[in-house]
Amino acid sequence: MSGAVDLAGLAQPQRPPQEQPPAGPGGVRPVVAVGEADFEAEVLQRSMQVPVVVSIGAAEYPQSVQLDATLEQAAVAAAGRWVLATVDIRSAPRIAQAFGVQSVPTVLAVAAGRPVDAFAGMISEAELDQWISGILDATAGQLSGPRPAAEEGEPARDPRLVAAEELMDAGDLPGSIEAYEQILADEPGHGEATAAVRQLRFLVRAQEVPEDAVAAADAAPGEVDKQLRAADAELLAQQPDAAFGRLIAVVRTGTPEAKATARTRLLELLDLFDPADEHVIRARRGLANALY
């Protein structure tokens, strides 16, 4: 992939669902055909719960058909731990453009609303299994997980969480954030609500990141708002060290107000990752050096 993922134009009313494999445990469909109209709901929002593997190809390419068949078998066997979203590059070219796809088939993984890894072309089943295992390991503990089907005798879920999730599923991300924030107002430190707010805030911002965010920030190093947008763009482009380093530079050299703003945003972005991630460890070390 190349460049930041411009998702702003892909949020549109959903089209009628196509015939797809039945839902597995927890009501999660293991495989879904995705177009531009339902990309936000089926990929971005779903990736808040489980990783979504997006396969971009076309039916006229035998490699795409073969790879999708292998991925579908793996997705069904995964029983909801991750979801496969197939994209036809002919009918949904803007999705391919958003991810900087240069050849098909291209496969990428999305988690918490952002791409985390990708590959192009064919790989063996053993390599594919290893790649998917790496995605699951890298996102372990960072997503809410598939919502389990209610079982007899189970206590009812917190209706506040259910309401917030329903807003998210309906595409009302600001409303969902507000609902989670109300939970935090009632119960400061609520783990699920805290994680959801962080992820949703980033997802909302990600839809508005301009294509020239990095260039604009480089041309105006003293403007903290541009540095924040550029950091989001770099994170979307799978450049966490660049994103974190940019914010640390503001903490090191900016005005007191800019330093506080950049530090707050940096900590929010770090919380999207596993604390043991090497990028997070380096960033926290760099932040400590900048502060002291």
NUROKE-112255 format. One line per 5 residues: their letters; for each residue x, y, z of N, C-alpha, C. Coordinates in Angstrom, 2 decimals, padded with zeros to 5 digits. Example, Ala and Ser with C-alpha at 12.3 -4.5 7.8 and 13.67 -1.06 7.14 Angstrom:
2
AS	013.19/-005.69/007.80/012.30/-004.50/007.80/013.20/-003.30/007.80 | 012.85/-002.25/007.08/013.67/-001.06/007.14/012.90/000.03/007.87 .
This chain:
292
MSGAV	000.85/-001.19/000.00/000.00/000.00/000.00/000.88/001.24/000.00 | 000.36/002.34/-000.53/001.12/003.57/-000.53/000.19/004.72/-000.22 | 000.67/005.69/000.56/-000.12/006.86/000.88/-001.14/006.60/001.96 | -001.73/007.71/002.47/-002.74/007.60/003.51/-004.04/007.07/002.92 | -004.81/006.41/003.71/-006.08/005.85/003.27/-007.15/006.92/003.39 .
DLAGL	-007.65/007.43/002.26/-008.68/008.46/002.25/-010.04/007.79/002.27 | -010.66/007.75/003.43/-011.93/007.03/003.60/-013.12/007.96/003.60 | -012.89/009.27/003.48/-013.97/010.22/003.69/-015.12/010.02/002.72 | -014.81/009.67/001.47/-015.86/009.58/000.48/-016.56/008.25/000.43 | -016.20/007.33/001.27/-016.75/005.98/001.18/-017.93/005.74/002.12 .
AQPQR	-018.25/006.71/002.97/-019.36/006.55/003.91/-020.64/007.00/003.22 | -021.46/006.06/002.77/-022.68/006.34/002.05/-023.78/005.41/002.55 | -025.05/005.68/002.18/-026.13/004.78/002.61/-025.86/003.36/002.15 | -026.24/002.40/002.97/-025.96/001.01/002.67/-026.88/000.50/001.56 | -026.35/-000.40/000.72/-027.14/-001.04/-000.31/-027.79/-002.30/000.27 .
PPQEQ	-028.80/-002.85/-000.40/-029.42/-004.09/000.10/-028.40/-005.20/000.20 | -028.45/-006.03/001.23/-027.46/-007.10/001.40/-027.54/-008.12/000.29 | -026.36/-008.62/-000.12/-026.30/-009.67/-001.11/-026.33/-011.02/-000.41 | -026.55/-012.06/-001.23/-026.57/-013.41/-000.66/-025.15/-013.79/-000.26 | -024.95/-014.11/000.98/-023.62/-014.37/001.52/-023.70/-015.56/002.48 .
PPAGP	-022.54/-016.11/002.87/-022.56/-017.23/003.81/-023.29/-016.85/005.09 | -023.97/-017.81/005.72/-024.72/-017.51/006.94/-023.81/-017.08/008.08 | -024.41/-016.37/009.04/-023.65/-015.90/010.18/-023.17/-017.08/011.03 | -022.01/-016.90/011.64/-021.47/-017.92/012.52/-021.77/-017.58/013.96 | -020.98/-018.13/014.91/-021.19/-017.85/016.32/-021.17/-016.35/016.59 .
GGVRP	-022.11/-015.91/017.42/-022.18/-014.49/017.76/-022.85/-013.66/016.69 | -023.36/-014.28/015.63/-024.05/-013.52/014.60/-023.11/-012.85/013.60 | -021.83/-013.16/013.63/-020.86/-012.54/012.73/-020.80/-013.34/011.43 | -021.04/-012.68/010.31/-020.90/-013.35/009.01/-019.42/-013.49/008.69 | -018.94/-014.67/008.38/-017.51/-014.86/008.14/-017.03/-014.26/006.84 .
VVAVG	-017.93/-014.15/005.84/-017.55/-013.63/004.52/-018.63/-012.67/004.06 | -018.23/-011.51/003.55/-019.19/-010.54/003.05/-018.61/-009.87/001.81 | -019.43/-009.72/000.78/-019.03/-008.97/-000.41/-019.30/-007.49/-000.15 | -018.29/-006.66/-000.33/-018.37/-005.26/000.08/-018.23/-004.35/-001.14 | -019.06/-003.30/-001.17/-018.94/-002.24/-002.17/-018.70/-000.92/-001.49 .
EADFE	-018.68/000.13/-002.29/-018.43/001.45/-001.72/-019.54/001.88/-000.76 | -020.77/001.43/-001.01/-021.91/001.87/-000.20/-021.88/001.32/001.21 | -021.38/000.08/001.39/-021.40/-000.52/002.72/-020.00/-000.75/003.29 | -019.01/-000.09/002.71/-017.64/-000.24/003.18/-017.50/000.20/004.64 | -018.11/001.32/004.99/-017.97/001.82/006.35/-018.53/000.83/007.37 .
AEVLQ	-019.73/000.33/007.10/-020.38/-000.56/008.07/-019.69/-001.92/008.13 | -019.38/-002.49/006.97/-018.88/-003.87/006.93/-017.38/-003.99/007.19 | -016.64/-002.91/006.96/-015.19/-002.98/007.16/-014.77/-002.11/008.35 | -015.00/-000.80/008.26/-014.50/000.10/009.31/-015.16/-000.19/010.66 | -016.48/-000.24/010.68/-017.17/-000.46/011.95/-016.97/-001.88/012.45 .
RSMQV	-017.03/-002.86/011.54/-016.83/-004.25/011.96/-015.44/-004.44/012.52 | -014.45/-003.69/012.01/-013.07/-003.86/012.47/-012.86/-003.33/013.88 | -013.87/-002.67/014.45/-013.79/-002.31/015.86/-013.99/-003.55/016.74 | -014.61/-004.60/016.18/-014.91/-005.82/016.93/-013.88/-006.91/016.65 | -013.62/-007.18/015.38/-012.67/-008.22/014.97/-011.90/-007.71/013.76 .
PVVVS	-010.70/-008.26/013.50/-009.98/-007.87/012.28/-010.80/-008.21/011.04 | -010.74/-007.34/010.05/-011.39/-007.58/008.78/-010.30/-007.71/007.71 | -010.27/-008.86/007.05/-009.33/-009.09/005.96/-010.03/-008.71/004.66 | -009.51/-007.70/003.98/-010.11/-007.18/002.76/-009.34/-007.72/001.56 | -010.03/-008.47/000.71/-009.43/-009.03/-000.50/-009.93/-008.24/-001.70 .
IGAAE	-009.03/-007.54/-002.38/-009.39/-006.70/-003.52/-008.94/-007.40/-004.80 | -009.89/-007.72/-005.67/-009.56/-008.44/-006.89/-010.68/-008.33/-007.90 | -010.72/-009.26/-008.84/-011.75/-009.27/-009.87/-011.95/-010.69/-010.35 | -013.19/-010.99/-010.77/-013.53/-012.36/-011.15/-012.78/-012.82/-012.39 | -012.34/-011.88/-013.24/-011.65/-012.30/-014.46/-010.18/-012.68/-014.23 .
YPQSV	-009.71/-012.50/-013.00/-008.34/-012.88/-012.67/-008.35/-014.19/-011.90 | -007.86/-015.28/-012.49/-007.90/-016.59/-011.81/-007.23/-016.56/-010.44 | -006.17/-015.79/-010.28/-005.50/-015.74/-008.98/-006.42/-015.16/-007.92 | -007.23/-014.15/-008.29/-008.17/-013.57/-007.34/-009.20/-014.60/-006.90 | -009.73/-015.33/-007.86/-010.74/-016.35/-007.55/-010.15/-017.43/-006.65 .
QLDAT	-008.94/-017.87/-006.97/-008.30/-018.92/-006.18/-008.00/-018.43/-004.77 | -007.48/-017.21/-004.65/-007.14/-016.68/-003.33/-008.39/-016.46/-002.48 | -009.46/-015.94/-003.10/-010.69/-015.72/-002.34/-011.28/-017.04/-001.84 | -011.16/-018.09/-002.64/-011.67/-019.39/-002.19/-010.91/-019.89/-000.98 | -009.60/-019.70/-000.99/-008.78/-020.12/000.16/-009.10/-019.27/001.38 .
LEQAA	-009.24/-017.96/001.17/-009.56/-017.06/002.28/-010.94/-017.38/002.85 | -011.89/-017.69/001.99/-013.24/-017.99/002.48/-013.24/-019.22/003.36 | -012.53/-020.26/002.97/-012.44/-021.46/003.79/-011.84/-021.13/005.15 | -010.79/-020.31/005.14/-010.13/-019.94/006.39/-011.04/-019.09/007.27 | -011.80/-018.19/006.65/-012.70/-017.32/007.42/-013.81/-018.12/008.08 .
VAAAG	-014.39/-019.05/007.33/-015.46/-019.90/007.90/-014.90/-020.73/009.06 | -013.69/-021.27/008.88/-013.08/-022.08/009.93/-012.73/-021.25/011.16 | -012.50/-019.94/010.97/-012.13/-019.07/012.09/-013.30/-018.79/013.02 | -014.52/-019.07/012.57/-015.71/-018.98/013.42/-015.87/-017.62/014.08 | -015.68/-016.55/013.29/-015.96/-015.22/013.80/-014.79/-014.50/014.41 .
RWVLA	-013.61/-015.13/014.50/-012.45/-014.42/015.07/-011.94/-013.34/014.13 | -012.21/-013.47/012.83/-011.94/-012.43/011.86/-012.94/-012.59/010.71 | -013.07/-011.56/009.91/-014.06/-011.54/008.84/-013.36/-011.26/007.51 | -013.81/-011.93/006.46/-013.31/-011.68/005.12/-014.28/-010.77/004.37 | -013.77/-009.67/003.84/-014.56/-008.77/003.00/-013.95/-008.78/001.61 .
TVDIR	-014.72/-009.22/000.61/-014.21/-009.26/-000.76/-014.69/-008.03/-001.51 | -013.79/-007.44/-002.29/-014.07/-006.21/-003.03/-013.75/-006.44/-004.50 | -014.72/-006.18/-005.37/-014.50/-006.25/-006.82/-013.96/-004.89/-007.27 | -012.74/-004.88/-007.77/-012.09/-003.62/-008.12/-012.82/-002.91/-009.25 | -013.57/-003.66/-010.07/-014.29/-003.04/-011.18/-015.48/-002.23/-010.68 .
SAPRI	-016.23/-002.77/-009.72/-017.43/-002.10/-009.23/-017.16/-001.16/-008.06 | -015.99/-001.29/-007.43/-015.66/-000.43/-006.28/-014.24/000.11/-006.43 | -013.96/000.86/-007.48/-012.59/001.33/-007.71/-012.08/002.29/-006.64 | -012.99/003.04/-005.99/-012.52/004.01/-005.00/-011.95/003.33/-003.76 | -012.42/002.15/-003.45/-011.84/001.43/-002.31/-010.40/001.08/-002.63 .
AQAFG	-010.17/000.57/-003.84/-008.80/000.24/-004.24/-007.92/001.48/-004.25 | -008.46/002.59/-004.74/-007.69/003.83/-004.78/-007.36/004.31/-003.36 | -008.33/004.18/-002.45/-008.12/004.63/-001.07/-006.96/003.91/-000.41 | -006.79/002.63/-000.73/-005.72/001.85/-000.13/-004.46/001.80/-000.99 | -004.43/002.57/-002.07/-003.24/002.61/-002.90/-002.92/001.29/-003.57 .
VQSVP	-003.95/000.52/-003.93/-003.74/-000.79/-004.56/-003.16/-000.61/-005.96 | -002.08/-001.31/-006.23/-001.40/-001.21/-007.52/-001.53/-002.48/-008.36 | -001.94/-003.58/-007.76/-002.11/-004.82/-008.50/-003.13/-005.69/-007.77 | -003.70/-006.63/-008.50/-004.65/-007.57/-007.89/-004.16/-009.00/-008.14 | -004.44/-009.87/-007.18/-005.14/-009.60/-005.93/-004.24/-008.90/-004.91 .
TVLAV	-004.86/-008.02/-004.11/-004.20/-007.41/-002.96/-005.06/-007.70/-001.73 | -004.43/-008.10/-000.66/-005.14/-008.43/000.58/-004.58/-007.57/001.69 | -005.45/-006.96/002.47/-005.02/-006.15/003.60/-005.88/-006.42/004.80 | -005.33/-006.18/005.96/-006.07/-006.38/007.22/-006.38/-005.03/007.83 | -007.61/-004.86/008.30/-008.05/-003.63/008.94/-008.48/-003.96/010.36 .
AAGRP	-008.01/-003.17/011.32/-008.40/-003.35/012.72/-008.53/-001.98/013.35 | -009.59/-001.79/014.14/-009.85/-000.51/014.80/-009.90/000.62/013.78 | -010.43/000.31/012.59/-010.63/001.34/011.58/-009.42/001.73/010.79 | -008.31/001.00/010.92/-007.09/001.37/010.19/-006.42/000.12/009.63 | -005.72/000.26/008.49/-004.99/-000.88/007.93/-003.79/-001.21/008.79 .
VDAFA	-003.54/-002.49/009.01/-002.43/-002.91/009.86/-001.39/-003.74/009.11 | -001.77/-004.36/008.00/-000.79/-005.13/007.22/-001.41/-005.47/005.87 | -000.57/-005.83/004.90/-001.08/-006.13/003.56/-000.06/-006.94/002.79 | -000.56/-007.63/001.74/000.33/-008.28/000.79/-000.35/-008.29/-000.57 | 000.43/-008.43/-001.63/-000.10/-008.47/-002.98/000.32/-009.77/-003.64 .
GMISE	-000.54/-010.30/-004.51/-000.22/-011.52/-005.22/-000.58/-012.77/-004.42 | -000.13/-013.91/-004.90/-000.44/-015.20/-004.29/000.61/-015.57/-003.24 | 000.15/-016.21/-002.18/001.04/-016.81/-001.21/000.51/-018.20/-000.90 | 001.35/-019.03/-000.32/000.92/-020.40/-000.01/-000.07/-020.39/001.15 | -000.80/-021.50/001.32/-001.74/-021.60/002.43/-001.02/-021.51/003.76 .
AELDQ	000.18/-022.09/003.85/000.94/-022.02/005.10/001.32/-020.57/005.40 | 001.75/-019.83/004.37/002.10/-018.43/004.57/000.87/-017.61/004.93 | -000.26/-017.94/004.31/-001.50/-017.23/004.62/-001.92/-017.48/006.07 | -001.84/-018.72/006.51/-002.18/-019.04/007.90/-001.28/-018.27/008.86 | 000.01/-018.19/008.52/000.95/-017.47/009.37/000.64/-015.98/009.39 .
WISGI	000.27/-015.44/008.23/-000.06/-014.01/008.14/-001.30/-013.68/008.98 | -002.32/-014.51/008.86/-003.54/-014.27/009.63/-003.28/-014.43/011.13 | -002.49/-015.42/011.49/-002.14/-015.59/012.92/-001.42/-014.36/013.44 | -000.56/-013.77/012.62/000.15/-012.56/013.03/-000.81/-011.40/013.25 | -001.84/-011.28/012.38/-002.84/-010.23/012.55/-003.60/-010.42/013.85 .
LDATA	-004.02/-011.65/014.12/-004.76/-011.92/015.35/-003.91/-011.66/016.58 | -002.63/-012.03/016.54/-001.74/-011.78/017.67/-001.54/-010.28/017.87 | -001.36/-009.55/016.76/-001.08/-008.11/016.85/-002.27/-007.32/017.38 | -003.48/-007.83/017.17/-004.68/-007.09/017.59/-005.33/-007.68/018.84 | -004.72/-008.70/019.42/-005.29/-009.34/020.61/-005.47/-008.33/021.73 .
GQLSG	-006.66/-008.29/022.30/-006.94/-007.40/023.43/-007.23/-005.97/023.04 | -007.17/-005.63/021.75/-007.38/-004.25/021.33/-008.77/-004.01/020.76 | -009.50/-005.09/020.42/-010.82/-004.96/019.83/-011.86/-005.55/020.77 | -013.12/-005.18/020.55/-014.17/-005.61/021.48/-014.52/-007.08/021.33 | -014.21/-007.67/020.16/-014.54/-009.07/019.93/-015.93/-009.24/019.40 .
PRPAA	-016.23/-010.39/018.78/-017.59/-010.62/018.27/-018.58/-010.63/019.41 | -019.72/-010.07/019.16/-020.74/-010.05/020.21/-021.37/-011.43/020.32 | -021.24/-012.09/021.44/-021.75/-013.45/021.56/-023.27/-013.49/021.53 | -023.77/-014.55/020.93/-025.23/-014.74/020.96/-025.66/-015.01/022.39 | -026.80/-014.46/022.75/-027.28/-014.62/024.12/-027.58/-016.09/024.40 .
EEGEP	-027.15/-016.55/025.53/-027.41/-017.92/025.94/-028.36/-017.92/027.13 | -029.16/-018.97/027.21/-030.14/-019.05/028.29/-029.42/-019.02/029.63 | -029.93/-018.18/030.52/-029.34/-018.08/031.84/-028.24/-017.03/031.95 | -027.78/-016.49/030.79/-026.75/-015.46/030.85/-027.35/-014.15/031.32 | -026.61/-013.37/032.10/-027.11/-012.05/032.48/-027.19/-011.14/031.25 .
ARDPR	-028.18/-010.26/031.22/-028.35/-009.34/030.10/-027.17/-008.37/030.03 | -026.78/-008.00/028.81/-025.71/-007.03/028.65/-026.17/-005.67/029.12 | -025.22/-004.85/029.51/-025.51/-003.49/029.94/-026.26/-002.78/028.82 | -027.48/-002.34/029.05/-028.26/-001.70/027.97/-027.60/-000.44/027.44 | -026.77/000.21/028.26/-026.06/001.41/027.78/-025.05/001.04/026.70 .
LVAAE	-024.35/-000.09/026.90/-023.40/-000.55/025.89/-024.12/-000.98/024.62 | -025.25/-001.67/024.80/-026.03/-002.11/023.65/-026.48/-000.91/022.83 | -026.95/000.13/023.51/-027.42/001.33/022.80/-026.28/002.00/022.05 | -025.10/002.07/022.67/-023.94/002.69/022.02/-023.52/001.90/020.79 | -023.55/000.56/020.90/-023.18/-000.30/019.77/-024.18/-000.18/018.63 .
ELMDA	-025.47/-000.06/018.98/-026.48/000.08/017.93/-026.30/001.37/017.16 | -025.92/002.44/017.85/-025.64/003.71/017.17/-024.46/003.55/016.22 | -023.43/002.84/016.68/-022.27/002.61/015.84/-022.65/001.81/014.60 | -023.44/000.73/014.79/-023.85/-000.10/013.67/-024.71/000.66/012.68 | -025.45/001.67/013.17/-026.30/002.48/012.29/-025.51/003.56/011.57 .
GDLPG	-024.22/003.66/011.86/-023.38/004.66/011.20/-023.33/005.99/011.91 | -023.98/006.10/013.07/-023.96/007.36/013.84/-022.77/007.32/014.79 | -021.57/007.56/014.26/-020.38/007.48/015.10/-020.34/008.58/016.16 | -020.68/009.84/015.83/-020.72/010.85/016.90/-021.70/010.50/018.01 | -022.87/009.97/017.62/-023.85/009.58/018.63/-023.34/008.43/019.49 .
SIEAY	-022.63/007.49/018.87/-022.07/006.37/019.61/-021.01/006.86/020.60 | -020.16/007.78/020.15/-019.15/008.35/021.05/-019.81/009.02/022.24 | -020.85/009.78/021.97/-021.56/010.48/023.05/-022.14/009.48/024.05 | -022.68/008.37/023.53/-023.26/007.36/024.42/-022.19/006.72/025.29 | -021.04/006.40/024.69/-019.95/005.83/025.49/-019.42/006.84/026.50 .
EQILA	-019.35/008.11/026.10/-018.86/009.14/027.02/-019.80/009.31/028.21 | -021.10/009.11/027.98/-022.05/009.19/029.10/-021.80/008.05/030.08 | -021.45/006.87/029.55/-021.10/005.75/030.44/-019.88/006.11/031.28 | -018.89/006.75/030.65/-017.69/007.14/031.37/-017.98/008.23/032.41 | -018.96/009.08/032.10/-019.34/010.10/033.09/-019.96/009.45/034.32 .
DEPGH	-020.71/008.36/034.07/-021.33/007.64/035.19/-020.33/006.72/035.89 | -019.44/006.12/035.10/-018.47/005.18/035.64/-017.08/005.48/035.08 | -016.38/006.45/035.64/-015.04/006.77/035.14/-014.15/005.53/035.18 | -013.41/005.31/034.09/-012.52/004.15/034.03/-013.16/002.90/033.49 | -014.41/002.98/033.01/-015.08/001.82/032.43/-014.25/001.34/031.23 .
GEATA	-013.73/000.13/031.29/-012.77/-000.35/030.31/-013.29/-000.40/028.89 | -014.46/-001.02/028.69/-014.98/-001.17/027.33/-015.36/000.17/026.73 | -015.95/001.04/027.53/-016.33/002.36/027.02/-015.09/003.20/026.70 | -014.07/003.10/027.54/-012.84/003.86/027.29/-012.20/003.45/025.98 | -012.07/002.14/025.75/-011.46/001.65/024.52/-012.29/002.04/023.30 .
AVRQL	-013.60/001.96/023.42/-014.47/002.28/022.29/-014.37/003.76/021.92 | -014.33/004.63/022.91/-014.23/006.07/022.62/-012.92/006.38/021.90 | -011.82/005.81/022.36/-010.53/006.05/021.70/-010.57/005.61/020.25 | -011.09/004.41/020.01/-011.11/003.87/018.66/-012.05/004.66/017.76 | -013.21/005.03/018.27/-014.18/005.74/017.46/-013.72/007.16/017.14 .
RFLVR	-013.08/007.81/018.09/-012.55/009.15/017.82/-011.54/009.11/016.69 | -010.67/008.10/016.72/-009.69/007.99/015.65/-010.39/007.69/014.33 | -011.40/006.83/014.34/-012.12/006.48/013.13/-012.80/007.69/012.52 | -013.43/008.52/013.34/-014.08/009.74/012.85/-013.05/010.67/012.21 | -011.92/010.86/012.88/-010.88/011.73/012.32/-010.32/011.14/011.03 .
AQEVP	-010.18/009.81/010.99/-009.58/009.17/009.82/-010.39/009.44/008.56 | -011.69/009.59/008.70/-012.54/009.84/007.54/-012.35/011.26/006.99 | -011.70/012.11/007.75/-011.56/013.51/007.35/-010.11/013.91/007.08 | -009.20/012.95/007.08/-007.79/013.27/006.85/-007.60/013.67/005.39 | -007.12/014.89/005.10/-006.88/015.29/003.70/-005.69/014.57/003.11 .
EDAVA	-005.70/014.42/001.79/-004.62/013.70/001.13/-003.27/014.39/001.31 | -003.29/015.71/001.44/-002.03/016.46/001.54/-001.67/016.79/002.98 | -002.19/016.02/003.93/-001.99/016.36/005.35/-000.52/016.41/005.73 | 000.26/015.43/005.28/001.68/015.39/005.66/002.43/016.55/005.03 | 002.20/016.81/003.75/002.88/017.91/003.07/002.52/019.24/003.71 .
AADAA	001.24/019.41/004.07/000.81/020.66/004.69/001.48/020.85/006.05 | 001.62/019.77/006.81/002.26/019.87/008.12/003.75/020.16/007.98 | 004.40/019.51/007.02/005.83/019.76/006.81/006.11/021.21/006.41 | 005.14/021.83/005.73/005.31/023.21/005.29/005.00/024.21/006.40 | 004.36/023.74/007.48/003.98/024.64/008.58/004.28/023.95/009.91 .
PGEVD	005.55/023.74/010.26/005.90/022.99/011.47/005.39/023.61/012.77 | 005.05/024.89/012.73/004.59/025.53/013.95/003.10/025.44/014.19 | 002.35/024.87/013.24/000.89/024.79/013.36/000.51/023.42/013.90 | 000.12/023.39/015.16/-000.10/022.11/015.83/-001.26/021.33/015.22 | -002.32/022.01/014.77/-003.46/021.30/014.19/-003.04/020.51/012.95 .
KQLRA	-002.16/021.09/012.15/-001.69/020.39/010.96/-000.80/019.21/011.34 | -000.06/019.34/012.42/000.77/018.23/012.88/-000.09/017.07/013.36 | -001.21/017.38/014.01/-002.12/016.34/014.48/-002.74/015.58/013.30 | -003.18/016.34/012.28/-003.77/015.68/011.11/-002.73/014.83/010.38 | -001.50/015.35/010.29/-000.44/014.59/009.61/-000.12/013.31/010.37 .
ADAEL	-000.15/013.36/011.69/000.11/012.16/012.49/-000.96/011.10/012.23 | -002.21/011.52/012.12/-003.28/010.58/011.78/-003.04/009.97/010.40 | -002.64/010.81/009.44/-002.38/010.32/008.08/-001.25/009.30/008.07 | -000.20/009.58/008.83/000.94/008.66/008.87/000.58/007.36/009.56 | -000.27/007.44/010.57/-000.70/006.21/011.22/-001.56/005.38/010.27 .
LAQQP	-002.43/006.03/009.51/-003.24/005.33/008.53/-002.37/004.69/007.45 | -001.24/005.32/007.14/-000.33/004.80/006.13/000.64/003.78/006.70 | 000.35/003.28/007.91/001.17/002.27/008.57/002.59/002.77/008.83 | 002.69/004.01/009.27/003.97/004.61/009.62/003.90/005.13/011.07 | 003.74/004.20/012.03/003.56/004.65/013.43/004.75/005.42/013.96 .
DAAFG	005.97/005.02/013.60/007.14/005.74/014.12/007.13/007.19/013.64 | 006.75/007.41/012.37/006.68/008.77/011.84/005.60/009.57/012.55 | 004.43/008.94/012.76/003.33/009.63/013.43/003.70/010.01/014.86 | 004.24/009.03/015.60/004.60/009.30/016.99/005.75/010.31/017.06 | 006.73/010.16/016.17/007.87/011.07/016.17/007.46/012.50/015.90 .
RLIAV	006.47/012.68/015.01/005.99/014.02/014.69/005.40/014.69/015.94 | 004.60/013.94/016.69/003.99/014.51/017.89/005.02/014.74/018.99 | 006.00/013.85/019.09/007.06/014.04/020.08/007.86/015.30/019.77 | 008.06/015.59/018.49/008.78/016.80/018.10/008.04/018.05/018.56 | 006.71/018.02/018.49/005.92/019.16/018.98/006.06/019.28/020.49 .
VRTGT	006.03/018.13/021.18/006.21/018.15/022.64/007.58/018.73/023.00 | 008.56/018.46/022.18/009.92/018.91/022.47/010.12/020.41/022.18 | 009.50/020.92/021.11/009.84/022.27/020.65/008.68/023.25/020.62 | 007.46/022.79/020.83/006.31/023.66/020.68/006.08/024.58/021.86 | 005.06/025.43/021.73/004.64/026.28/022.84/004.05/025.41/023.94 .
PEAKA	003.93/025.94/025.16/003.33/025.12/026.23/001.97/024.55/025.86 | 001.14/025.36/025.19/-000.19/024.86/024.79/-000.06/023.77/023.73 | 000.83/023.98/022.76/001.03/022.98/021.70/001.59/021.69/022.29 | 002.52/021.81/023.22/003.09/020.62/023.86/002.01/019.79/024.54 | 001.13/020.46/025.29/000.07/019.74/026.00/-000.88/019.06/025.01 .
TARTR	-001.23/019.75/023.92/-002.13/019.18/022.92/-001.50/017.96/022.24 | -000.24/018.09/021.85/000.44/016.99/021.17/000.63/015.80/022.10 | 000.95/016.05/023.35/001.14/014.96/024.31/-000.17/014.19/024.50 | -001.29/014.92/024.63/-002.59/014.27/024.80/-002.93/013.40/023.60 | -002.71/013.94/022.37/-003.01/013.17/021.18/-002.10/011.95/021.07 .
LLELL	-000.83/012.12/021.40/000.10/010.99/021.33/-000.34/009.87/022.25 | -000.72/010.20/023.46/-001.15/009.17/024.40/-002.43/008.48/023.91 | -003.32/009.23/023.26/-004.53/008.62/022.71/-004.17/007.61/021.61 | -003.22/007.97/020.75/-002.83/007.07/019.67/-002.10/005.85/020.22 | -001.27/006.04/021.22/-000.56/004.91/021.80/-001.52/003.91/022.42 .
DLFDP	-002.63/004.40/022.94/-003.60/003.51/023.57/-004.35/002.64/022.56 | -004.19/002.92/021.26/-004.78/002.07/020.24/-003.97/000.82/020.00 | -002.75/000.77/020.56/-001.83/-000.33/020.32/-001.64/-001.16/021.58 | -001.09/-002.33/021.39/-000.65/-003.17/022.50/000.50/-002.44/023.22 | 000.44/-002.31/024.55/001.51/-001.62/025.27/002.90/-002.23/025.03 .
ADEHV	002.93/-003.52/024.66/004.21/-004.19/024.44/004.73/-004.00/023.01 | 003.94/-003.33/022.14/004.36/-003.11/020.77/005.66/-002.30/020.76 | 006.59/-002.68/019.90/007.90/-002.01/019.87/007.77/-000.54/019.49 | 006.81/-000.20/018.64/006.61/001.20/018.27/006.16/002.02/019.49 | 005.30/001.41/020.31/004.81/002.09/021.50/005.94/002.28/022.51 .
IRARR	006.75/001.27/022.68/007.87/001.35/023.62/008.82/002.46/023.21 | 009.16/002.53/021.91/010.05/003.58/021.44/009.43/004.96/021.63 | 008.12/005.06/021.34/007.47/006.36/021.46/007.41/006.83/022.91 | 007.13/005.93/023.82/007.07/006.33/025.24/008.45/006.75/025.74 | 009.47/006.08/025.24/010.84/006.47/025.61/011.15/007.86/025.05 .
GLANA	010.75/008.09/023.80/010.98/009.39/023.18/010.20/010.50/023.87 | 008.97/010.19/024.29/008.17/011.18/025.00/008.81/011.54/026.33 | 009.30/010.53/027.03/009.95/010.78/028.31/011.18/011.68/028.14 | 011.95/011.43/027.11/013.14/012.26/026.83/012.73/013.69/026.49 | 011.61/013.83/025.74/011.16/015.17/025.35/010.67/015.96/026.56 .
LY	010.07/015.27/027.51/009.53/015.94/028.68/010.59/016.28/029.71 | 011.61/015.43/029.77/012.60/015.61/030.83/014.00/015.81/030.26 .
